[in-house]
Amino acid sequence: MRNFFLFVLAVFFVGCASSTPNISVKTSDPIFFTLGEANKSVYVNFKNSATGQDVNAEILSEFAKAGFRNEPNIKNADFIILGDVQSFSRTTKRDPRFSMGMGYGFGRPSFGFGYSMFFPFDYDDYDDDFSTNSYAYYMQVSVLVRPKDGGEKATNISLMQAGNVYSPSYIWPFFKERLAKQIVSFFYNVSQR
């Protein structure tokens, strides 16, 4: 019996563990760059018009994981990556409140579900912090990639994550990480063996 209780308790705590938010990404135009071993230096300069927080460090870190090296001089870089985080916003999704009532009418018992529209009087659903069901976060980013030999490409990246109750300060690092991974995914290593 003790082992069963410990098993149920362990399953309960595993179910309560938090996971990494799933952030979906869309780009306005596809960008593909093929590269060899020789051209793996990048110059990254992003500004953040939305929040003012730095995103360059996360992008450079993701490039370093992929084998690129940071080139601080824009003239010596194989790829110049410029961008701007244009917006980072949160919308609130509120579901209508439902109530259940039981009563008797015309000599028959009845019960049902209904929408409590006017109870209590002068009550505004949007003033109640406890009625928030979830948030949706959106990020819009413009990116320009310019190779050393010319042929620059630009795209807009839209990131979205919905169905959570995370605060903006909690979700922001996950958005930066997903943005960095998306930018690095534009580059494909096709070196011959």
Secondary structure, DSSP 8 states (H G I E B T S, - for coil): -HHHHHHHHHHHHHHT-------EEEESS---EEE-SS--EEEEEEEETTT----HHHHHHHHHHTT-EE-SSGGG-SEEEEEEEEEEEEEEE----EEEEEEEETTEEEEEEEE-SSSSTT--GGG-GGG--EEEEEEEEEEEEEETTS--EEEEEEEEEEEE---HHHHHHHHHHHHHHHHHTTEEE----
